[in-house]
Amino acid sequence: MTVRSMSSLFQTHTLTIFQEDGSILDEQDFKQHYHRTEFQTDHQLDSKQLITIGLGHLMETVEATRYDDNNRFDAGYVFFQHQWDPSEKWNLVTGVRADLHSQYGERISPKISGMYKVSERFSWQLSLGAGFKAPDFRQLLLNFNNASAGYYVFGANLVQAGIARLQSQGLVQEMLLDPSRFGQLEAENSRAINTGFRWKIFRELLFQSNFFHNDISNLIETAPVARLNSGQNAFSYFNIARVISRGAELDWTFRVSDNLQFSLGYMYLDTKDLDVLEKIDAGELFRRDTQNRSRRVQRSDYGGLFNRSRHSGNVKINYQESGTGVNMVLRGIYKGKFGFGDVNGNLILDDPSEYAPGLISWNLSLNKDLKNGIMVEAGGFNLFNQTTIHAPDNPGTILFAGLKLPIHQLINQNK
C-alpha cells in the first residue's frame, strides 16, 4: 500500500493607507490551509491484469477578515482502475472515480483509454472520460492586491463589493465583463475525448500528436473584470455555463547527437461559449463597424473565450557539454494574440481592438552536477523582457542562481 500526504499554506495581509494623512482605509487578512491524504493499493491479478484501488480525503480551511467563521471544505473520493494488456500490441485501461464534496455534492467520473501498437515505431492512443472540479476557497474568498504591479484579484463572493469599493475610490476606468456574471461559483463538470499517435520516424526523430474535444459545464473562468486608471486590471472568477474546447497538439523531437537535442511544439486551440453562439445565430448580438454603424455579429467575428491564444508553440534546445559537464537548456515559448476583455460593449470577443499581441519569451537554464549529488544552477526567464499590461502576472526578466543539496544523501554518506 502507498500513502501520500501533502499540506500547503497561503496567506496574505493587505493594508490600504491614505498617503496624505497616513490613516488606514482598509485592512484585510486571508489565510488558506490545504491538506490531502491518499491511500492506494495495487493488485496483480495475473501477468496481463493490474487492479488499482484507492481513497482519499481533502480538507481546506480559510480564515478571512470579511468572514467571521472559519470556513471549511471537506471532500472524499474513491477510485478504481483496471489495466489489461491482452497482447503485446494492445493496452486497455478502464476506471471510475467517485467524489463527495461537503458543499458541491457527489459526482461519478468514468474513464476508458486504450493504446494499439501498430509497429515498434508507430502506436495509436484513444481516451474518453469525465471530470469534476469544485471551486477552492481562493476562487471564492480571495481579496488580493499586488501593490507593486497594481492589479487586484477578488474571489467570486467578494468581487461585487471589491469592484464597488474601487469605483467609489475613482480607480475604475471601465468594466470589461458583465457584472451579472459575478456571484456564487458552481462546480465544473467536463466530458473529454482525446486521440493521437506516436511515430518514431527514424531513430533520431520522434513525432507525437494529440487531438482533443472537451464539453464543459460551468467552466470556472479567470478573467479581468475591470480596467483600472493605472492601466492594470482587476480579476475575478465566474462560471461559463456551456463551453466547448477543441484543438491539436503536435510535438517533434530530434536528437542531433548524444549531446544535442532539439524539440518543437505547436498547439491549436478553439474555444466557444455555446450560449454566445446561440445568440449570434438568433441575431441578438450587435457590434459597431469602422464607420460606427451597428450590425449583427456573425460567427466569423466571434473569437471565443478571453485570455486564450488560438496559436501557441515552443522550441527547446538541450545541450550537454561533455568536457565540463554543464547542461544547457534554451527554451522559447510563443503565446499568440489573445482577447483581454470587452471594449465595444457587447460583452464578447469580436473586435480587433480587444486582442493583446502575441509574445515570445526566451528562458535559459545552466546546471552542473558536482560531487555527492550537489548541483549548481543559474539562468533567466523572459530574457528579452517581453511584457504586456494585459498579463500582470508576467514581471519581465528574472535572473536566478541556486544550489541544490541532497541533505538526506549527504547525512547518510557521513554516517
N, C-alpha and C positions, 0 to 999 in steps of 0.2 A: 504494500500500500504506500502511496505517495501522499504527503501532507504539504500543502503550500499555505503560507500566511504572508500577508502584506498590509502595511499600515502607512498612511500619509497624513500630513497636516498642512493646511493652507490658512494663512492668517494675514489680515490687513488692518491697518489703522489709518483712517482718513481724517485730517483736520483742516477745516476751511477757515481762514482768518482774513479779516478786513485789513488791507495794508495801511490804510490811513490812520486808524487808531489802535490796531492790534487786537481788536475784540474778536472773539470766536463766534463765527457764524454757524458752523455745523461741525459735529464730531461723530464719527462712525467707526464701529468695530465690527469685524467679521472674522469668524473662526470656524473652520471646517475640518472635521476629522473623518477619515475613511478607513475602514478595516475590512479585509476579506480573508476568509479561511476556506480552504477547499480540500476535500479528500477524494482520492482517485485510486481505483484498483483495476488491474488488467488480468485477464484470464485467457490462457491459450487453450482453445477447445481442441485443436489439432494443428497439424503443420500448415493448414491453409486458413484458419479462422482465429481471430482475436476479438475478445469482447472487452470493452472498457465501460466501467460504471463509476459514477461519481456524484457527489453532492457538495453544496457549498452554502455559505451564508455571507451576506454583505450587510454592513452596518455603517450608516452615515449620519453624523450629527452636525448641527450648525448652531452657533450662538451669534446673534446679530443684535446691534443696538436697537433696531426698529422692531424686534420681536422679543417679547418678554420671556416666552417659553424656550426651553432647549428643544429645538426641532430635531426629530429623528426619523430616519427611514430604515426599515429592515426589509431585506429581500432574501428569499431562499430559492435554491434551484437544484434540480437533479438532472442528470444526463445519462444517456445510454448510447453506445456506439458499437456497431458490428462491422469488422473489417474481414472481407473474404477475398482470397486470391485463388479463384478456381483453376487458373493456369498461369503459366509464365507470361502470357500476353494480357490477361485480364486482371483488374483490381476493382472491387466494388466496396464502397463504404456507405452504410446507412446509419442514421442516428436520429435521436429526438431529445429535445431539452424542454423541461417544464420550469417556468419562472412563476414565483408567487411574491408579489410586492405588497407591502403594507398600505401603500397609497394608490397604486395603479392596477391592483388585481392580478389575475393569473393569465398566463399565455403559454400555449404549446407550440414549439417551433421544430418541425421536422426538417431533415436534410438527407439528400442522397447524392453521391458523387461516384464517378467511375473513370477509369483510365484504360485505354486499349493501346497496347504496344504493337504497332504495325510492323516495325523492324527495330533493330538495335539503334537506329538513328532517328526514327520517327515515332511519336506517340501522340494520342489524342485524348483530351480530357473534357468531361461534362459534369456540371453540378447544378442542382436545383435545391432551393431551401427557403426558409422563412426566418425572420429575425424580429427581435423585440428590444427596445431600448427605452428605459424610463428616464425622465429628466433628473439631473442631480441638483443638489441644493445650490450650487454656484449658478446654475442656469435659472434658478427661481429667486434667490435672495441676494445675489452679489450686488454690492454697491461700491464701485471701484473707480478711482480717478488716478490716472498716470500723470502726475503734475509736470514731469519733465517733457513728456511727449504731448500733453494737453488733451488727451481723449478720455472718455468715460465709458464704463461698462455697467449696465444695470440688469439685474435679474428680472425675469418676466413679471414677478409680483411687485416690483418696485419701479418699473420703468415709467409708468404714467406720473407718479409723484416726482421721480427724478427729473423727467423732462420738464414738468411744470415748474420745478424749482429753478432749472436752468433758464427757462423762459422768463421767469419773474426777475432773474438777475440780468436779463438782456443779453444772454450768451448765445442764443439760438438764432442762426441766420435763416435757416429753412428746414422744414420737415422733409424727410426723404421717403418715409413709408406711412401708410395709413394707420393712424393711432388706434383705430378699431381692432387692429390685429393684436394689440397688446392685451395681456391678461393671462389666465390660467393655462399652463402648458399641459398638453396631453402626452401620453406615451407614444412613441414612434413604432410603427409596425411596417415590415417590408417583406416582399417576395422577390427572389432573385434567380436568374438563370445565367450561368457562365459556361462558355465553351472556348476551346482553343487547342493549340498543338505545340509540341516541342520538336524542333527539327535540327539535328546536328548535320549541317550541310556537308561539312568535312571536318577533320579532326580539330582544326583551329577555329572554326566558325560555328556558332550556335545561334539559332533564331527561335524566339518564343513569342506566342501570341495569346491574347485573351479577348474575347468578345462578350459583352455583358448587357443585360437589360434588367432594370430594377423598377418595381412598382412599390411606391412608398405612401403610407397613410400617416398623416400628422407628422411630416418631416419636421424635426427640430432644427430651425434655421437660425444662424447667427448673421446679423447684417447691421449696417449703420442705419439708424432711425432718424437722426437729425444731424445737419451740418452746423458747426459752431462758427462764431465770428473769427475764431483763431485759424480757421481752415481745417481743423480736425473734426472728428465725428464723435457722436455718442452711439454706442452699440447696445443691442439687446437681443433677446431670444424670443421666438414665436413659432407657432405651428403653421405649416402649409398643408392644407387638407389632403390634396391628391397630387402626387408628383411622379413623373417617370424620368429615369436617367438611363442613358444607353451610350455605348461607345466601344472603343477598342484600345488595347494596349499592345504595343509592338516593341520588342527588345532584341537587339543584336549584340553579341559578344564575340570579339575577335582576339585570339591570343597570337600576338605578333611573334613573341619569343618567350622563353622561360621567364624573362624578367619584365616583359612589357605586355600589358593587356589593355584593350580599347573596347568600350561599350557605348551603345547609342540607344536611347529610348524615346518613344513618341506615344502620346495619348490623345485620343479624340473623345470629347465628351459633349453630349447633347442632353440638356435638361429642359423640362417643361412643367409648368403648373397647369394641370388639366382644367381647372376652373377658369383660368385665363383663356385657354383655347376655346372653351365653350362660349365665353363672352365674345371673343373675336368672331367666331362662326355665326353668332346671333346678331352681330353688328352693333354691340353695345359699347365698344371701346373706340375712342377717338383720339387723334393727335393733330398737332399743328405742323404743316409743311413749311418749306423755306420761305414761302410767300405769306406765312401766317394765316393760311386758310385751314379750316378744320376739315378733316377727312377721317374715314373709318380706318382703324388699324387692320392690317392684313396679317395673315400668318407669317409671311416673309419678313414683316417688320419685327416680329417678336423674337427677342434674343434669349429667352429662357430665364433661369434664376440668376439673381445677382451674385457677384463675387465668385463666379466660376468661369474659368477660361475654356473656350472650346478647343483650343490647341495648346498643348504643353509638351515639353520634352526635356531631355537631359543628355549630356555627354560626359563620359568619365574615362580618365587615363590613369592607370595604375602602373607605377614603375618601381621595381626593386633594384637598387644599385648594389651589385654583388660585391664590390670592393669594400664599401663602408657599411653595408647592411641597412642603409637608410631606405625606408619605404615612402614613396611619394604618391599622393592621390590628388589629382586635379579634377574638379567636377564643375560643370556648367549646368545651371538649371534655368530653363526658359519657361516663363509663365506668360501666355498670350494675353491679349486685351480682355478685360472683364468688366461687367457692369458694376458700378459702385453705388448707384442709387437713382431714384426717380428725379428727373429735372423738369419735365414738361407737365407734370401734374396728373397724369393718368395712372400713376402708381405701378407701372410695369416697365420692363426694359425694352424700349422700342425706338430710341433716338441715338444717333451717333454721339451726341454730347454727354450721354450717360455712361460712356465707356472710359475706363482708365487704360493708358497704353501698356503694351507688354514690356516685360523687363527680363534681362538675363543677369543672373547672379553667379559669380565665379568663386568657388571655395577651394582652398589649398590646405592640405594636411601633410606634415612630415613627421615620421616617427622612427625610432630606432630601439631595438631590444638590447638591453645590457645584461650583465650577469645576474643570476638569481631571480630572473623573471622581472626585473625592473625595466620600465620603458619610459623614455622621454619623448615628448611630442611638442610640436609648435605648428602654427598655421594661422589662417584667417578665413572669415566668412564675408561674402559680399565684397571682394577685394576692390572693385571699382566703384563702390558706394552708390549702387543703383537703388534709388528710393522713390516713393511717391506718397503724397499726402493721403491717398486712398488706402494705404496699407500701414497704419501707425505701429503695427507690431514689428515692422522692419526698421531696426535702429540704424542701418547703414553698416559701414565696415566695422568688423570686430576682429581683433587680433588676440591670439591666445598662446599660452605656453603651459606645459604641465609635466608632471612626473607621477607615474603610476607605480605604487609599491604594493606587492602582494604580501601583506602583513602576515597572513597565516602561513604562507610558504617560507618566509624568512624566519619566523619563530620556530618552525619545525626543523629547519636546517641548522639552527643554533642549539638544538637540544643535544 
